[in-house]
Amino acid sequence: MNNLIKNKTIKTFWHQLLHPQRVTRTSGIVVALKPKRLALVECADQNACTGCSAAGNCCQKGPGSGAKRILADNIPYAREGDQVKVEIETSAGILDSDTVLYIVAFVMLALGLALGYGIAASIAVGIPAAVLAILVGAAFMTGAIGVLRFGRQAVIQTALARIIEIEEITPKDRA
């Protein structure tokens, strides 16, 4: 039984290290409504993103003022111009850091260099082995950076924001 508790604790520790969750609350104004119960909220508190592990991945810069805008789940069905409270649950951890991106890119470069040199050494391709190794290595590294930098943001949502409360309703009555 004690071993089971120890294993569960270790598993929980590694899960929290790789995928920590943090909840940040801020307020903002709904500037646009989007399909599928989503709203674009301009955040009033600029310090809410400070220290956030998903900063830069969930917010967009607003026009002119430099205010942050975030796409949030519009649960209470706020309308444009409403003052709302937004809760942002982040789950970005070590696996989402740029350090891992560069480590994986370096590993892919080394793998590509080895593969390119191996192909050139075993098959007569008509170009020097070093040139082929550099080309294959650069292709592997560029592909890894492309997938991890741009593909990750398209597939994995690192922050989930949701409107939890409407603070003020605009003078437009909700009849």
DOMIKOL-883279 format. One line per 8 residues: for each residue x, y, z of N, C-alpha, C. Coordinates in pm, whole numbers, always signed. Layout:
N
X/Y/Z/X/Y/Z/X/Y/Z; ...
***
This chain:
175
+83/-119/+0/+0/+0/+0/+87/+126/+0; +191/+126/+83/+282/+240/+91/+352/+265/-42; +387/+157/-112/+452/+167/-243/+357/+229/-346; +228/+194/-338/+128/+248/-428/+113/+399/-408; +112/+443/-282/+102/+586/-251/+225/+659/-301; +343/+600/-282/+467/+662/-328/+468/+675/-480; +426/+570/-552/+422/+575/-698/+322/+680/-748; +206/+690/-680/+106/+789/-719/+158/+931/-694
+230/+951/-584/+288/+1081/-553/+392/+1120/-656; +477/+1027/-694/+579/+1054/-796/+513/+1087/-929; +410/+1009/-965/+338/+1033/-1090/+272/+1171/-1088; +211/+1208/-976/+149/+1340/-963/+253/+1450/-972; +368/+1430/-909/+475/+1528/-914/+519/+1553/-1058; +544/+1447/-1135/+590/+1464/-1273/+481/+1526/-1359; +355/+1489/-1335/+247/+1549/-1412/+238/+1698/-1385; +248/+1739/-1258/+243/+1881/-1224/+364/+1956/-1280
+480/+1891/-1283/+599/+1954/-1336/+585/+1978/-1486; +533/+1879/-1557/+520/+1890/-1702/+397/+1971/-1744; +289/+1963/-1668/+165/+2032/-1703/+105/+2102/-1582; +170/+2206/-1529/+112/+2275/-1414/-11/+2354/-1456; -105/+2371/-1364/-223/+2449/-1394/-229/+2569/-1301; -262/+2679/-1358/-272/+2802/-1282/-396/+2876/-1332; -472/+2932/-1241/-592/+3005/-1278/-567/+3153/-1252; -590/+3234/-1353/-576/+3378/-1344/-711/+3441/-1372
-748/+3538/-1290/-874/+3610/-1313/-843/+3754/-1346; -915/+3805/-1442/-900/+3945/-1482/-1035/+3994/-1532; -1044/+4122/-1555/-1169/+4176/-1610/-1140/+4241/-1744; -1244/+4257/-1822/-1227/+4314/-1954/-1360/+4351/-2016; -1354/+4396/-2138/-1473/+4437/-2212/-1484/+4351/-2337; -1604/+4301/-2362/-1629/+4222/-2483/-1628/+4316/-2602; -1536/+4291/-2696/-1525/+4378/-2814/-1584/+4315/-2940; -1600/+4183/-2940/-1659/+4117/-3057/-1713/+3981/-3017
-1819/+3941/-3082/-1875/+3807/-3061/-1835/+3721/-3179; -1799/+3596/-3150/-1756/+3503/-3252/-1852/+3384/-3255; -1847/+3303/-3360/-1933/+3185/-3365/-1896/+3084/-3254; -1986/+2992/-3231/-1967/+2883/-3136/-1949/+2932/-2992; -2027/+3030/-2953/-2030/+3080/-2814/-1895/+3134/-2768; -1823/+3201/-2856/-1695/+3261/-2820/-1706/+3413/-2827; -1624/+3479/-2746/-1622/+3625/-2744/-1477/+3671/-2738; -1448/+3781/-2804/-1316/+3843/-2798/-1321/+3949/-2689
-1238/+3931/-2585/-1241/+4019/-2468/-1110/+4096/-2462; -1121/+4229/-2450/-1004/+4313/-2431/-982/+4325/-2281; -866/+4276/-2236/-838/+4271/-2092/-801/+4408/-2040; -859/+4442/-1925/-832/+4571/-1863/-703/+4566/-1781; -676/+4453/-1717/-560/+4439/-1629/-442/+4389/-1710; -345/+4477/-1737/-227/+4440/-1816/-131/+4350/-1739; -140/+4348/-1606/-48/+4267/-1525/-94/+4123/-1512; -210/+4088/-1567/-261/+3952/-1553/-173/+3851/-1626
-106/+3894/-1733/-23/+3803/-1811/+119/+3787/-1753; +155/+3872/-1657/+288/+3866/-1600/+307/+3735/-1527; +407/+3660/-1565/+436/+3534/-1499/+349/+3418/-1545; +259/+3442/-1639/+173/+3335/-1688/+254/+3243/-1777; +237/+3113/-1757/+316/+3018/-1834/+271/+3008/-1979; +152/+3057/-2011/+104/+3053/-2149/+105/+3190/-2214; +172/+3287/-2153/+175/+3423/-2207/+229/+3422/-2349; +161/+3493/-2436/+203/+3499/-2575/+135/+3396/-2663
+81/+3290/-2603/+15/+3187/-2682/-136/+3203/-2685; -192/+3273/-2588/-337/+3282/-2583/-388/+3421/-2616; -308/+3522/-2599/-353/+3660/-2618/-313/+3714/-2754; -392/+3811/-2801/-360/+3885/-2922/-341/+4030/-2880; -261/+4103/-2955/-246/+4246/-2926/-363/+4321/-2988; -419/+4413/-2910/-528/+4495/-2960/-477/+4605/-3050; -565/+4666/-3127/-521/+4773/-3217/-483/+4899/-3140; -372/+4956/-3175/-331/+5085/-3121/-282/+5084/-2978
-369/+5063/-2882/-337/+5081/-2741/-242/+4976/-2686; -225/+4868/-2755/-138/+4761/-2706/-206/+4674/-2602; -336/+4689/-2584/-411/+4608/-2489/-414/+4463/-2537; -427/+4372/-2443/-433/+4230/-2477/-578/+4190/-2503; -597/+4107/-2603/-728/+4053/-2634/-720/+3902/-2629; -821/+3842/-2571/-822/+3697/-2556/-956/+3643/-2601; -953/+3527/-2665/-1075/+3459/-2708/-1125/+3376/-2591; -1247/+3401/-2546/-1300/+3334/-2427/-1433/+3267/-2458
-1460/+3160/-2383/-1586/+3089/-2391/-1692/+3178/-2326; -1793/+3213/-2400/-1895/+3308/-2355/-2010/+3232/-2289; -1988/+3180/-2170/-2087/+3098/-2101/-2211/+3179/-2062; -2196/+3300/-2003/-2318/+3374/-1966/-2379/+3455/-2081; -2328/+3437/-2202/-2376/+3505/-2323/-2372/+3657/-2308; -2253/+3708/-2281/-2231/+3852/-2275/-2242/+3909/-2415; -2276/+4038/-2422/-2287/+4106/-2551/-2172/+4203/-2566; -2155/+4254/-2688/-2049/+4352/-2713/-2066/+4472/-2621
-1954/+4517/-2563/-1955/+4631/-2474/-1975/+4597/-2328; -2011/+4472/-2297/-2031/+4432/-2157/-1898/+4421/-2084; -1896/+4467/-1959/-1780/+4450/-1870/-1793/+4311/-1809; -1688/+4227/-1824/-1697/+4088/-1779/-1574/+4048/-1697; -1591/+3944/-1618/-1479/+3881/-1548/-1440/+3757/-1627; -1310/+3743/-1652/-1259/+3631/-1731/-1167/+3547/-1643; -1183/+3416/-1652/-1097/+3323/-1580/-1015/+3247/-1684; -884/+3249/-1667/-793/+3184/-1762/-721/+3072/-1690
-740/+2951/-1736/-673/+2835/-1678/-561/+2795/-1771; -439/+2809/-1724/-326/+2775/-1808/-275/+2637/-1772; -223/+2570/-1871/-165/+2438/-1848/-31/+2425/-1919; +34/+2537/-1942/+163/+2534/-2008/+270/+2494/-1908; +355/+2403/-1944/+461/+2357/-1856/+591/+2344/-1930; +674/+2255/-1883/+805/+2234/-1944/+791/+2195/-2091; +692/+2113/-2122/+677/+2067/-2260/+637/+2179/-2355; +587/+2290/-2302/+548/+2402/-2386/+654/+2511/-2392
+766/+2491/-2329/+868/+2596/-2324/+951/+2599/-2452; +1011/+2716/-2476/+1096/+2731/-2594/+1225/+2652/-2582; +1269/+2625/-2460/+1390/+2546/-2439/+1375/+2408/-2502; +1260/+2346/-2479/+1235/+2214/-2537/+1233/+2223/-2689; +1178/+2331/-2743/+1176/+2351/-2888/+1317/+2345/-2945; +1410/+2416/-2883/+1545/+2422/-2935/+1622/+2292/-2910; +1593/+2223/-2802/+1657/+2093/-2778/+1612/+1993/-2884; +1481/+1989/-2910/+1429/+1897/-3012/+1484/+1934/-3150
+1493/+2064/-3181/+1547/+2107/-3309/+1693/+2065/-3324; +1771/+2076/-3217/+1912/+2034/-3221/+1923/+1883/-3241; +1839/+1807/-3172/+1840/+1661/-3188/+1803/+1624/-3331; +1702/+1693/-3387/+1663/+1664/-3525/+1773/+1703/-3624; +1847/+1811/-3596/+1961/+1849/-3679/+2067/+1740/-3678; +2101/+1690/-3558/+2201/+1584/-3547/+2154/+1457/-3617; +2026/+1422/-3600/+1971/+1304/-3666/+1974/+1320/-3818; +1938/+1439/-3866/+1942/+1466/-4010/+2082/+1462/-4067
+2179/+1516/-3992/+2319/+1511/-4037/+2366/+1366/-4048; +2335/+1286/-3946/+2376/+1145/-3948/+2307/+1069/-4061; +2179/+1093/-4079/+2104/+1025/-4185/+2154/+1067/-4324; +2176/+1197/-4344/+2225/+1246/-4473/+2363/+1192/-4505; +2450/+1187/-4406/+2584/+1133/-4428/+2578/+983/-4457; +2490/+913/-4384/+2474/+769/-4407/+2421/+738/-4546; +2325/+816/-4593/+2270/+796/-4728/+2378/+822/-4833; +2452/+933/-4817/+2555/+968/-4916/+2668/+867/-4916
+2699/+809/-4801/+2808/+712/-4793/+2768/+577/-4852; +2640/+539/-4842/+2598/+407/-4889/+2544/+407/-5032; +2492/+519/-5078/+2435/+526/-5212/+2506/+639/-5287; +2541/+614/-5409/+2605/+718/-5491/+2497/+813/-5540; +2491/+932/-5479/+2388/+1029/-5515/+2441/+1142/-5601; +2571/+1150/-5619/+2629/+1249/-5709/+2668/+1380/-5643; +2645/+1396/-5514/+2690/+1516/-5444/+2772/+1472/-5322; +2862/+1557/-5275/+2944/+1518/-5160/+2860/+1485/-5036
+2911/+1395/-4955/+2840/+1349/-4836/+2812/+1463/-4739; +2908/+1553/-4723/+2891/+1664/-4628/+2777/+1757/-4672; +2766/+1781/-4801/+2661/+1870/-4851/+2523/+1807/-4830; +2511/+1677/-4862/+2384/+1608/-4842/+2349/+1604/-4693; +2449/+1580/-4608/+2425/+1575/-4463/+2374/+1710/-4413; +2432/+1819/-4460/+2388/+1952/-4418/+2247/+1981/-4468; +2216/+1944/-4590/+2082/+1967/-4645/+1976/+1888/-4569; +2001/+1760/-4545/+1904/+1677/-4472/+1891/+1725/-4327
+2003/+1758/-4264/+2000/+1808/-4126/+1922/+1938/-4115; +1944/+2030/-4209/+1872/+2157/-4208/+1722/+2135/-4231; +1689/+2041/-4319/+1548/+2011/-4344/+1481/+1953/-4220; +1548/+1861/-4151/+1493/+1803/-4028/+1475/+1910/-3921; +1575/+1996/-3905/+1568/+2100/-3802/+1457/+2200/-3834; +1447/+2243/-3958/+1343/+2338/-3998/+1204/+2276/-3981; +1191/+2150/-4016/+1063/+2081/-3997/+1024/+2070/-3852; +1120/+2039/-3765/+1092/+2029/-3621/+1050/+2163/-3564
+1121/+2269/-3602/+1085/+2403/-3552/+947/+2442/-3604; +920/+2415/-3730/+790/+2449/-3786/+676/+2377/-3716; +692/+2248/-3694/+587/+2170/-3628/+570/+2214/-3483; +679/+2228/-3411/+668/+2261/-3269/+631/+2406/-3244; +672/+2497/-3328/+642/+2638/-3306/+502/+2675/-3355; +470/+2634/-3478/+345/+2679/-3537/+235/+2574/-3529; +268/+2449/-3545/+168/+2342/-3539/+112/+2322/-3401; +193/+2341/-3301/+150/+2321/-3162/+40/+2420/-3127
+53/+2545/-3169/-48/+2645/-3137/-178/+2618/-3211; -170/+2555/-3326/-291/+2526/-3401/-364/+2404/-3346; -291/+2311/-3287/-351/+2186/-3242/-381/+2187/-3092; -286/+2233/-3013/-299/+2227/-2869/-331/+2366/-2816; -439/+2377/-2744/-472/+2505/-2683/-412/+2504/-2543; -316/+2594/-2518/-246/+2594/-2391/-317/+2674/-2284; -415/+2750/-2320/-490/+2825/-2221/-637/+2823/-2258; -720/+2805/-2158/-862/+2805/-2180/-921/+2919/-2100
-975/+3017/-2169/-1036/+3132/-2101/-1187/+3119/-2110; -1252/+3163/-2004/-1397/+3161/-2006/-1449/+3282/-1928; -1557/+3335/-1978/-1624/+3445/-1909/-1705/+3383/-1797; -1680/+3428/-1674/-1750/+3368/-1560/-1861/+3458/-1505; -1855/+3588/-1537/-1954/+3678/-1482/-1961/+3806/-1564; -2081/+3858/-1578/-2099/+3988/-1642/-2105/+4090/-1529; -2005/+4182/-1527/-1999/+4280/-1419/-2095/+4395/-1440; -2095/+4448/-1561/-2182/+4560/-1594/-2249/+4531/-1726
-2372/+4570/-1733/-2444/+4558/-1860/-2451/+4698/-1920; -2422/+4707/-2045/-2424/+4838/-2111/-2564/+4898/-2106; -2573/+5028/-2131/-2705/+5092/-2130/-2806/+5028/-2224; -2758/+4956/-2323/-2852/+4886/-2411/-2926/+4781/-2328; -3051/+4793/-2316/-3127/+4699/-2234/-3130/+4562/-2299; -3132/+4463/-2214/-3145/+4325/-2263/-3291/+4285/-2255; -3367/+4334/-2342/-3511/+4308/-2338/-3544/+4170/-2387
***
